[in-house]
Amino acid sequence: MVFHPTLKFSLIALVPLVALSVAQAQGGAPLAPSGIGAMPPKTWVDKDTGHRVWRVSDEPNSGAFYFNVNAFTPDQTQMVYSSPDGIRVLELATMTTKMLVPNAPPPAAPAGAATTGRGGRGFGGGARAIVVGHKTNSIFFTRMDPATRSNAVYKADTHTGDIRKLIDLPPRVSISSVNADETLGAGTYNEADCPGGDPNAPNAFLPAQPGGFGRGGGGGAAGAPGGQPAPGVADTPGGAPAAPDPRLGAANVQSNDKGAMMERRLAAHIPVVFFTIRLESGHNGEKAGTIKVLFHSTDWIGHMLFSPTDPNLIMYCHEGMWQKVDRIWLIHTDGTQNTLIHKRSMVMEIAGHEFWGLDGKTIWYDWQYPKGEDFFVASYNLETHKRVAYHLQRNEWSIHFNLTQDLDLFCGDGGDSGQVAQAPDGQWIELFRPGMIGNTDGALNDPNFFQPGVFHSEHLVNMAWQDYHAEPNPRFSPDKKYVFFTSNMFSGSYVFAVEVAKATDLKDAVSTPEVAKKFNPEPPKVTTTEK
């Protein structure tokens, strides 16, 4: 990725405004919170790390996708993200954005009702992005007809803007992933919502409820990705959602009592069905819209994620407190080879926040042996069955990790002291360079052993003013020059990018938290999030 000459000119023109924003943040007149007033600076160098940061999005409460959901087009020229106004596309060559799928104006809320102002993937209404295709330059999304409350799957070409409707979804059904050849979607539904048992029978599902898709087959709220909690809404004991905190932004916000919610949902043992649904007609005469049941379960099934390369392979997880479940699984789309990927060998050992390697050959995940004490990023290769574990220090642990295609760089989004690592100094966007531990010749070894390595870390962005109730979800640009992330440090959320290479010009080096305080004076609340 390189900056386009026209963009350089526009940024030069913005320098006085950027300089004014930074100067004010360093001690001049206070700036209004960015969600309702001044925009955060377009760029600055983080003086604590020496890396240049760019604000990518201009829309308050915009946000990048969840860390393990593909956001880049196959031609590697665009990244898709969500905003309250709809689904937007970032042109990587120029770092400019355009609207792709606008949201329709929301209906008027009843008097006294709480509203979120959210839209897009992980947001509350409008077009809900699912994933960027692995085969075509397109974004898959769902949109509900506000009159009929029927939900449909669409595909939008990220270059031309052409939108094609693929299928209508049955009432109370949603999908959270699309396969590598873009012919199947996957999700879960509540068994009680399909009383006759056959999802392909006429009128098989109960009508949609006025407030949403149904009763949460995946355990999450309507529209939430992969059966996750509803964004920005507390899971209150009485069942009524609390008003969202506008400072958190709108992307991947966790409920205030996530741990307690997870305990309640796991204990409920709600009967669910894990399914695939055809988005296109099949070569053997399969009709678009046909549902195939993979299995029934009273466990909490979530985080369905198709392989980026094998259209017949799905990774999914058993949700719940990680020490109480065998979390990471693989299954084929014909329902066979349902396989546990990591089997624990210690009480309180945990593994989770799994994600695919970009080549589709390896599954990666956060492994703690035991929980909260010793930290690794571990992997399992589907072809060789080789296992690798890179060790991290407590302050290097991150809520989410990501990687490059060639595996020579990893990144993480850190975490505050309330997260499982209880890190005293963990609030950083981190860069990791992996290295294997040598001198193993003659050591006892076994094909089932983990091969040991270690991460060598470098701070990229000081995130001390981030409220980690909303997760940054980092990812590398395809050319490895940037790490994209979402942050609410400036009040509300925006998409940012930090340069992987150190900055050579430090004239505009400032403290990121000190700048953020001028836009968002109230300190972030420490999370109490357990896994």
N, C-alpha and C positions, 0 to 999 in steps of 0.2 A: 504494500500500500504506500502510495506517495501522495503528497498534497498537490492538488491541481493549481496551476499558476493563477487562475482566476480567484481561487480561494485565498491564496497568499495575498492577493491585492485587497480582497475584502477584509482579511484579518488586519492588514496594515491600516486600513481605514478605521478599524475598530479599536486600534491600540489606545487612542486617547480615552475612549469609554472604558476599556479594560483597566487602564492605568488609574482612571478616576475611581472605579469600583474598588481596586486594590488599595488605593491611597485612603479612601474612606474607611475601608475595613481595617486599615492599620492605625486609625486614630482620628479620622475626620468625622463628618456628620454620620450618624447611624443610618444604615440602610433599612428599608422596610423588608419584612420577611419575603422571600422570593416567591412563595405561593400566592401572594396578593400584591406584590410590588416589584421592586427591582430584581432583575435577573442576576444570577450568580455570574462571576467573571467567566469569560470564554476560555481563558487559558492562564496558567501560572505554573511556576516551578515550586514543587513542595520542598521547602528548605530543609526538612528533616530527612529527606531521601535523595534529593538531587534529581528527581525525575519530573518531567513535564506532564501536567494533567490538562486535559481538554474536556470542556462540557460539550457533549455531542447533541443532546436534545434541547429544544427550546420550550418544551411544553411542561409546565408544572404538573407533577404527578404522573409523568411518563416513566417507563421502566423497561429494562431488558427482560428477556425470558428467564425462566428457571434454569439453573446452571447446566442441567443435563439435556435440555431440549434444544435441538438444532435451530440456530437463528440465521445461518449463512446460506446463501444460494449456492448451488453446485458449481457455478462458474466463478465463485469466490469474489464477486464484485459488489455484493450487497449484504447488509444485515437488517433484519426485520425486528422492530420493537413495538411496544404498545403505548398508547397515550389515551387520555380520557376522550379525545375526539375520534379515535379510531386506530387502525393499524398503519404504521408508518414504515418507510424504507429509508435506510441510510446508504448512500452511495459511498463506498469505501475509498474510491480514488479521490473524491473531492471533500469528503466528510460533510456533505450536504444532505438534507432529508426532504422527503416528499410524502404526502398523504397517499395511501394506497386504497384502503377500505375505510371510508368515513362512517362514523356511527350516525344513525338517525337520532334526532333530538329525543331525549328521554321523555316519557309521559310525566305529567305533573304528579308530584308526590302528594299523598293525602296530608291534610293539615296535621302538623306535629310529628310526622314520620321522619326518621333519620335517613339521610341520603349520603351516598359515598362519592358521587361524581366520578366513578371509576368506569373504565371500559377496556376491553381487550383481554389478552391472556392473563388469567389470574385477577382480572378486574370484575366488577359486578354486572355489567350490562353491555349492550351493543354487540359488536363483532368480537368473538372470543377466539383469539389465535390459538392454534393447536401446535403446529410445527412447520418449519420450512421444509419443502420437499427435498429428498436426496437425489431424485431423478430429474426433475424439471425445476426451473427457476420460478417457484410458486410458493405461496403460503396457503395452508389449509386452515379453515376457520369455520366456526358455527355461528349462526345468527338466528334469533328467535323472532317469529312474527308476533308483535305485541297484541294483535287482535285474537289470533287463534292459539297463541302460546305453543305453536308447533315449532320445532327446532330442525334446522337443516344444515348439511355440510356443504361448504363451498370451497372453490379453489381459485385463487387470484394470481395471475401472471405478474411477477414483480417488476418486469420491464415494460410491458404494454398496458398494464392495468386491467386487462380483460378478466372478467369474473364469470365463472361457470358453476352453476348449481350441480352438485353430484347426487345427493340423496336427501330425502326427508328422513329424519330419525323418528322412531316411535316415541310417544309421550314418555317422559320420565327417564329417557335414555340419553347419555352423552358419551363421547369418546375422548380419549386423552393422548392418542398416539396414532401415527400413520406409518405404514411399512415402507421398506426401501424402494419397492417398485410402484408405490402409491396406489395400490389396489385394495388395501384393507385398512380399517381402523380397529382399535381395541378399546375396551372399557369394561366396567362392571355395572350391573343393575341389581336392584333389590328384588328378591324372588317374589315378595308379596305384591310387587307392581305388575307381575305377569301371572295372574291367578291360574290360568289354564296350563301353564308350564311350557307351552310351545311358543317361542317368541316370534315365529313366522306365521302363526295363524292370524286370520283377520281380526282386527281389534283386540290383539293379544294383551295389550298393556292398558292399565287404567288411565283415564284421562289425566292430563297434566293438572297439577294443583295450581291455584291462582298465583301462589308466590314463588313457584320454581319448578324444577324438573321432577321432583318426587321426594322420596325419603332417604336419599343418599346411599345408593347401592355401594359406592366406593368409600363411604364413610365420611365424605366431605360435603361441602355445600354445592349447590348448583353452580356450575360454571367454574368451580375451582379445579385446577389441573391435577390429574392423577389421584383424585380422592383426598386432596389436602384440605385443611381448614379454610373457611371463607376468608378472603383477604380483608384485613383491617377491621375485623369484627370480632369482638370478644365472645367466647362461648360461655354465656352466663348460665348459672344453675337453673334459672327460670325458663330458659329457652329463648328469651328475647334478646336480640343482638344489641350490644351497646353501640353508642355512636362512635364512629371511627375517629381516630386522632389525626387531624389533617397534617400534622408535622411529619408523620411517618411516611407520607407519600402513598402510592397506590399499588406498588409492585411487591408481591411475595411477602405480605405482612402476616405475621403469625399472631394467633389469638393470645390474649393475655394469660390464660391458664392452659397453655398447650399441653403440658404434662398431664394435668388432671383430665383434660378432654380426651387425650389418648388412652388413659386408663379406663375411662367410662366407655369409650367406643369399643375397645378390645374386649371388655367384659360383657358387652351387650350380645355378642355372638349373633349378629344379624345375618340371616341367610342371604347370600349374594350369588350372582352368576358372573363368571368371567367369560367374556365373549369376544369374537371378532365379527365385523360386519363389512360386507363388500361395498367398496366405494365405486367400483367399475364392474361391468359385466366380465365374467371369467371366460377363459378359452374353452372350457368344457360346458358352457351353457349356464353357468351360475349367474343369477340375476343380481344386479346392483340392489343393495338394501337387504340381502339375505344375511341373517345372523347365524353364526355357528357357535354353539356352546362349547367352551373348552372344559370347564368344570364348575361344580357347585361347591360352596364352602360356607362355613360359619365363621371363618377367620376374616380379618379385615384385610382385604386385598387392595393394593394401590400401586402408584408409580409405574404403571404399565409403560414400557419403552421398547419399541421395536429396534432390532439391530439396524445400524446405518447401512449395512451391506447385504445382509441375508433377509429377504422378504418373508421368510417362514419362521423367524425366530423372535421371541419376545422375552425380554427381561421384566420381571415384576417383583414386588416385595410383599411380605406379610408385615403390615403396619402394626404399630403399638410400641410401647417402651422397648428399646432394642434388646435389653437383657432378658425379655420375656418372650421373644419370638425368634424363630429361624428366619432371617429376613430375606436374603437374596436368592432368587430362583430364576430359572430359565424354562421355557416351554415352547414347543413347536406349534405352529398354527393348526396342525391336525389334532392337537390335544395330547400328543405323545411326548415322551422324554421330559417329563416334569421333574426338574433336577435342582437340588439344593447346591448352591455354589460355594458357600463357606459354612463349614460345620464347626461349632465351637468346641474347645477342649478345656475350658476353664469356666467356672461359675463367674458371672458378671463380665465375661468377655462380650464385646459388642462389635457389630459390623453393620455399616449402612451408608446412606447417601451415595449409592452405587451409580456409576455412569459408564457408558461405552467408550472405549478407545475409538478414535476416529476411523481406524481401519476395520472396525467391527470384529477384530480377532480377540480382543481382551476386554475383560470387565475390571473396573477399578472401584475401590471403595475405601471409606474411612474405617480403620480397624483399631480397636483399643483393647489392650491385653494387660490388665483388666480395664474396665470402664473408668475413664477419668484419670488414669495413672500413667499409662505408657501408650504412645501414639504412633501409628503407622498409616501410610497410604499403601494399600496392598492391591495386588492384581492376580487374575487367573486367566491364562491363555487358553482359549477354547480348542486350539489345534494341537498345541504341544503339552497342555495340561501343566505347564510350568507356573509356579507361584513366586512372586517377588513381593518384598515388603520393604518400603523405604521408611526409615525412622525419622521422627520429628521430636523437637523439644516442645515443652508445654506452650511456650509463647508463640510457637510456629504453627500450632494446630489451627485449622480453619473449619468453619461450618461446611463449606463446600470447596472442593478442589477441581482443577481442570488441567488440560494438557494440550500439547501441540501434536500434530500428525506424526512427527518423527520421534516423539517422546524425549526430546532433549531439554524441554522446559516444562515446568508445572507452575500453577499459580493457586493462590488461596485467598479467601476473603476475610480471614481472621475471625475474631469473636471477642465479646466483652467478658468480664469476670463472672457473669452469671451463667455462661454457657458451660457445657459439660467439662471442658478442660480447666475452668476456673483460672484462666491465664491472667496474671497481673499486668502483663504488657502485651496483649494479643490483638489490639485493634489496628491492624495494618492490612492493606492489600499487599500480599507477599509474592515474590518470585522465588521459585525453587529450581536449583540445578541438581539433578539426581546423580548419584555416584554409587557404584556397587562396592561392597566391602571386599578387599582383596585378601591375598594370603590364605586362600581356602584349600590349597593343594594338600591332599592327605587328610583333610578334615572329614569326619564321618558325614556322609550326605545320603540323600534318598530322594527319589523323584517326587515324593509327596512333601518334602521340606520346602519351606519358604527360603528363597535365595535372598540374603540380606543386603540392604543398601541404606543410604542416608541421604537426606535432603540438605543442601547447602542454601541457606535462605538469604534474601536481600529484600529490604523494605522498598515498596513502590509508592504507597500513599499512606499518610498518617490519617487513620480513621477514628481518632479519639472522639470526634463529635458526632459519629454515626450512632443512631438509635438502632441497635441490632434486633429489635422487634421486627424490623424490615431487613431482609437479608440481601447483601450486595450481589451475589451470584456472578462470579467472574468468569470470563472466557477470553481466549486469545483470538486476535484477528488471524485470518488464514496465513498472512505473511509473517506472523509472530512479532510484529513491530509494536503492537498495542495489546493491553489487557482492558477489555470493556467491563464495566460494572455499574450497578445502580446505587445511588446514595441519596439519603435524606438529610445530609449534614446541613444543607442550606434551607431547610424547611420545605416540605413536600419532597418529591423524588424526581431525579433527573438521571439520564444515562451519561456516563463519563467514560473517557479512555485515558489511560496513562501509558506513556512511552516506555518500552522495555529498556531501551538504551538510556544511559545517563545524559542529562542535558549538558550542553557545552556553554550555553549562555545563561548565567545565573542572575541577571540583572533584576528579573521580576520574581526572585525567590521569596516566598512568604510562607508563614505557618498556615497550613490548611485549616486546622481547628480554629485558629485565631480569626481567619477570614470568615469561616462559617459562623462563628459566634455573632458577627454583626448582622447576619441575615436571620439567624435562628438563636436568639439570646438564651433560651432556656436549655439547661444541660440535658443530654439524653438520659433516659431512664435505663437502668441496668436490667437486663433480662433475667428471668428465672426459668429459662428453658432447659428442660432435661430431654435426653433421648431415650 
